[in-house]
Amino acid sequence: MYKGFYGLTESPFSIAPNPAFLFLSGRHREALAHLTYGLGEHGGFVLLTGEVGTGKTTVSRSLLGQLPDNTDTAFILNPALTELELLATLCDELKIGYDPNPTLKQLTDKISAFLLANHQAGRNTVMIIDEAQHLKPEVLEQLRLLTNLETDTRKLLQVILIGQPELQELLQRRELRQLAQRITARYHLLPLTREEVAFYVQHRLQVAGRPQPLFKPGAIRALHQYSGGVPRVINLLCERALMGGFAHQKIHLGRREVEAAAAEVLGIKAKARGRWPWLAATAVSALASAAVVYALTPRPEPMVVHQPADAVEPAPDLARFQQDLQAYQALFHHWQMPVPANAPCDYARTQRLACLTGVSSWQQLFKMDYPAVVGLRDDDGSPYYGALLGRNSQQLTLQFGDQWVEVSQEWFIRHFDGHYTLLWQASGSLPRLISQGSPEGQVQWLENSLSRLQQRQARIVDHYDDGIRQAVERFQRLYGLDVDGVAGRQTLELISVLGNSHGPRLSDGGQG
């Protein structure tokens, strides 16, 4: 319908998998490299996790395309099976014949014979299980037993487990610790960054026959905010924005078209326009409400917007500076500490506190569960600041200056730009680095801290071994850090913050 109007030869944002539209971001390429390395090590299991729609299938299909020609693959899409059903499905995929109503032992013997014959013929066998978070523990244990067949240098069956983050939690169970130890490579796939969203959208447009940009910068920002960087949601929003743009004969698509698409696709109400929208709080009484105007703050959905005709827009630089300092002052007050007049992080050290500053997704911020100064964006992408002080299942509490505002989680997700600074109370000094060659006491502290956060049993260690390196990599992937397997300053600070019991938490509710 819209293809001719926008100069497209085909629909660029179909959610059906099409190899022609394959787009590998830096994170997808890194995931592919980790999995390829894991298979090259000839180990038993390789693990790929990520939220729904982040591109796990894209990575797995790319991996399949890189496997040698002498590889036989079994792809299992429905893992909600019993042990017997799983082995029967594996036989079906590998074209292994078996008798009607076979026993578990008969199927195991058939598969073992096939794997041994395949190895002797110089062929590899790889099993890929999608949606693996649905596997039952007893089925995973059966898989482990299958991979026991091996030569001196390699496993005869390699298994790739693909699933949502719950798969990592499943593999941390004590009864599956033997399987977890056989994972030679693992990667947690994060959503696209704002820059990657722009590249992703333009790539798909070019493949569909339009090399010229179609989405304005404001639309790209809105796509990232509403989709959270998830490619599948980006496709849905772009498809609907194209239809809406065509209906209104829009040559280029802006933020308004994306907001309208989000309202239809995601059920999220579009925001009011304007660079410096004003807030108004509704009165408690349902019969009569009075609006209270707040300057320099975005409009939360539950509020009624009023902007006086004679309102004067403040200088943006001064406004940002004032909001930044006010947000820090609100955060210190929430800690029941004296508020700083300037240089808040320097001032924090005089109060035996420390600042942790970083960039994260909203999910990671909520997992940390600390009040924080957060960076936000208005409709035009201009930055401003607020203090995020509390959250529950329905709403979040933000403070702007001396005003408290309750907003929905959807509103926060749309405005949060990823930047945060939180306060925490360190229990002791941290080393700058824990890695190979670090003292035994530091290494054991790191193992103990990670085991608590990852809800597993701590090991007794005397050096920085592969188990610690893999645990550090899992932690780094989960919280969006650079994945290098080395516990540097940023990694150590975040581990210490998450394991700390001092100070207020977001889940305490904020204003109370």
Residue pairs with C-beta under 8 A, 6 or more apart in sequence:
1 243
1 246
2 8
2 242
2 243
2 245
2 246
3 9
3 10
3 11
3 208
5 246
5 249
6 210
6 214
6 242
6 245
6 246
7 209
7 210
7 212
8 205
8 208
8 209
8 210
9 208
9 209
10 208
10 209
11 208
11 239
12 21
12 204
12 205
12 207
12 208
12 210
12 238
13 204
13 234
13 235
13 236
13 238
13 239
13 242
14 235
14 239
15 232
15 235
15 236
17 57
17 58
17 61
19 61
20 207
21 203
21 204
21 207
21 208
22 58
22 61
22 62
23 58
23 199
23 200
23 203
23 204
23 231
24 32
24 58
24 59
24 62
25 55
25 192
25 196
25 199
25 200
26 196
27 189
27 190
27 192
27 196
28 55
28 58
28 59
28 62
28 189
30 187
30 483
31 48
31 59
31 187
31 189
32 59
32 62
32 63
32 66
34 185
34 186
34 187
35 46
35 48
35 59
35 63
35 160
35 185
35 187
36 63
36 66
37 185
38 46
38 183
38 184
38 185
38 186
39 46
39 63
39 67
39 126
39 158
39 160
39 185
41 184
41 185
42 153
42 154
42 155
42 158
43 155
43 158
43 182
43 183
43 184
43 185
44 144
44 147
44 155
44 157
44 158
44 159
44 182
44 183
44 184
45 147
45 158
45 159
45 160
45 161
45 179
45 182
45 183
45 184
46 158
46 159
46 160
46 161
46 183
46 184
46 185
46 186
47 160
47 161
47 167
47 168
47 171
47 183
47 185
47 186
47 187
48 56
48 59
48 60
48 160
48 161
48 162
48 163
48 186
48 187
48 189
49 56
49 162
49 163
49 164
49 165
49 167
49 168
49 186
49 187
49 188
49 189
50 56
50 164
50 165
50 188
50 189
50 190
51 164
51 165
51 189
51 191
51 230
52 164
52 230
52 232
53 230
53 231
53 232
53 233
54 189
54 190
54 191
54 229
54 230
54 231
55 189
55 231
56 130
56 162
56 163
56 189
57 130
57 162
58 231
59 189
60 128
60 130
60 160
60 162
63 160
64 73
64 128
67 73
67 124
67 126
68 124
70 122
70 123
70 124
71 123
71 124
71 125
71 126
72 94
72 118
72 123
72 124
72 125
72 126
73 93
73 125
73 126
73 127
73 128
74 89
74 90
74 93
74 94
74 125
74 126
74 127
74 128
75 93
75 128
75 130
76 86
76 89
76 90
76 93
76 127
76 128
76 129
76 130
77 130
77 131
78 131
79 86
79 129
79 130
79 131
79 132
79 134
79 135
79 139
80 134
81 89
81 139
82 136
82 139
83 104
83 138
83 139
83 142
84 102
84 103
84 104
84 107
86 139
86 142
86 143
87 104
87 107
87 108
87 111
87 142
87 146
88 98
88 102
88 107
90 96
90 111
90 127
91 97
91 98
91 107
91 110
91 111
93 127
94 111
94 114
94 125
96 110
96 111
96 114
97 110
98 106
98 107
98 110
99 106
102 110
104 142
108 145
108 146
111 146
111 157
112 146
112 149
114 125
115 125
115 149
115 156
115 157
116 149
116 156
118 124
118 125
118 156
119 151
119 156
124 158
125 156
125 157
125 158
126 157
126 158
126 159
126 160
127 143
127 157
127 158
127 159
127 160
128 159
128 160
128 162
129 135
129 159
129 160
129 161
129 162
130 162
130 163
131 162
131 163
131 164
132 161
132 162
132 163
132 167
133 163
133 164
133 165
133 166
133 167
133 170
134 163
135 143
135 161
135 170
137 170
137 173
137 175
137 176
140 170
140 171
140 176
140 179
141 175
141 176
141 179
143 159
143 179
144 178
144 179
144 182
146 157
146 159
147 155
147 156
147 157
147 158
147 159
147 182
149 155
149 156
149 157
150 156
161 167
165 188
165 478
168 188
168 474
168 478
169 455
170 176
171 179
171 180
171 183
172 180
172 454
172 455
172 456
174 456
174 457
177 456
177 457
183 470
186 470
186 473
186 474
186 477
187 477
187 483
188 474
188 477
188 478
190 229
190 361
190 477
190 480
191 227
191 228
191 229
191 230
191 361
192 200
192 224
192 229
192 230
192 231
192 234
193 224
193 229
194 220
194 221
194 224
194 229
196 229
197 220
197 223
197 224
197 227
197 229
197 234
198 220
200 231
200 234
201 215
201 220
201 223
201 234
201 238
202 213
204 235
204 238
205 211
205 213
205 214
213 252
214 252
214 253
215 223
215 238
215 241
215 252
215 253
215 254
215 258
216 252
216 253
216 254
216 255
217 381
218 254
218 255
218 379
218 380
218 381
219 241
219 253
219 254
219 255
219 257
219 258
221 255
221 377
221 381
222 255
222 258
222 259
222 262
223 234
223 237
223 238
223 258
225 377
225 413
225 414
225 415
225 416
226 233
226 237
226 258
226 259
226 262
226 266
226 268
226 413
226 414
227 233
227 234
227 237
228 361
228 362
228 413
229 361
233 265
233 266
236 261
236 265
237 258
237 261
237 262
237 265
237 266
238 261
240 260
240 261
240 264
240 265
241 253
241 257
241 258
241 260
241 261
242 253
244 250
244 257
244 260
244 261
245 253
245 257
250 257
255 379
256 270
256 273
259 270
259 271
260 270
262 268
262 270
263 269
263 270
268 410
268 414
269 301
271 277
271 298
271 299
271 301
271 379
271 414
272 299
272 305
273 379
274 307
274 379
275 313
275 378
275 379
275 380
275 382
276 295
276 296
276 313
276 314
276 319
276 378
277 297
277 298
277 299
277 305
277 307
277 378
277 379
278 293
278 294
278 295
278 297
278 299
278 305
278 306
278 307
278 308
278 311
279 292
279 293
279 294
279 297
279 298
279 299
279 300
279 303
279 305
279 400
279 403
279 405
280 291
280 292
280 293
280 294
280 303
280 304
280 305
280 306
281 291
281 292
281 303
281 405
282 289
282 291
282 302
282 303
282 304
283 289
283 290
289 304
291 304
291 306
293 306
293 307
293 308
294 400
294 401
294 403
294 405
295 311
295 314
296 314
296 319
296 323
296 384
296 400
296 401
297 384
297 386
297 400
297 401
297 403
297 405
298 376
298 378
298 384
298 415
299 305
300 405
300 406
300 407
300 408
300 411
301 407
301 408
301 410
301 411
302 406
302 407
302 408
303 405
316 382
319 384
320 383
320 384
320 385
323 384
323 385
323 386
323 400
323 401
324 373
324 385
325 340
325 342
325 344
326 385
326 400
326 401
327 373
327 374
327 385
327 386
327 387
327 399
327 400
328 339
328 340
328 344
328 373
328 387
328 421
329 339
329 340
329 344
330 387
330 389
330 399
331 344
331 371
331 372
331 373
331 387
331 389
331 422
331 423
332 338
332 339
332 340
332 344
332 347
332 348
332 351
332 423
333 339
334 371
334 387
334 389
334 504
334 510
335 353
335 371
335 423
335 503
335 504
337 351
337 353
338 351
340 347
340 348
341 347
344 355
345 354
345 355
345 357
345 421
348 354
348 355
348 423
352 425
353 423
353 424
353 425
354 423
354 424
354 425
354 426
354 493
355 421
355 422
355 423
356 421
356 422
356 423
356 424
356 493
356 494
356 497
357 419
357 420
357 421
358 419
358 420
358 490
358 494
359 418
359 419
359 420
359 480
360 368
360 418
360 420
360 479
360 480
361 418
361 480
362 412
362 413
362 416
364 478
364 479
364 480
365 372
365 374
365 388
365 416
365 420
366 391
366 506
367 479
368 422
368 494
368 497
368 498
369 505
369 506
369 507
370 422
370 423
370 424
370 497
370 503
370 504
370 505
370 506
371 387
371 388
371 389
371 390
371 422
371 423
371 504
371 505
371 506
371 510
372 387
372 388
372 420
372 421
372 422
373 385
373 386
373 387
373 388
373 420
373 421
373 422
374 385
374 386
374 387
374 388
374 398
374 416
374 419
374 420
375 383
375 385
375 416
375 417
375 418
375 419
375 420
376 383
376 384
376 385
376 386
376 415
376 416
376 417
377 383
377 384
377 415
377 417
378 384
378 415
383 417
386 398
386 399
386 400
387 398
387 399
387 400
388 396
388 397
388 398
388 412
388 420
388 506
389 397
389 398
389 399
389 504
389 506
389 510
389 511
390 396
390 397
390 506
390 507
390 508
390 509
390 510
390 511
390 512
391 397
391 409
391 506
391 507
391 509
391 510
392 507
392 509
394 408
394 409
395 406
395 407
395 408
395 409
396 406
396 407
396 408
396 409
396 412
396 510
397 404
397 405
397 406
397 509
397 510
397 511
398 404
398 405
398 406
398 407
398 412
399 405
404 510
404 511
422 497
423 503
424 496
424 497
424 500
424 502
424 503
425 500
425 502
425 503
426 496
426 500
427 496
427 500
427 502
430 489
430 492
430 493
430 496
431 438
431 442
431 492
432 488
432 489
433 486
433 487
433 488
433 489
433 492
434 442
434 443
434 446
434 464
434 486
434 487
434 492
435 464
435 486
435 487
436 463
436 464
437 464
438 464
440 461
440 462
440 463
443 461
443 462
443 463
443 464
443 468
444 460
444 461
444 462
446 468
446 472
446 487
446 492
446 495
447 458
447 459
447 461
447 467
447 468
447 471
448 458
449 495
449 496
449 499
450 468
450 471
450 472
450 475
450 495
451 457
451 458
451 459
451 471
452 458
452 499
453 475
453 495
453 498
453 499
454 471
454 474
454 475
459 467
461 467
461 468
469 485
469 486
470 485
472 485
472 486
472 487
472 491
473 483
473 484
473 485
475 481
475 491
475 494
475 495
476 482
476 483
476 484
476 485
476 491
477 483
479 494
481 490
481 491
481 494
487 495
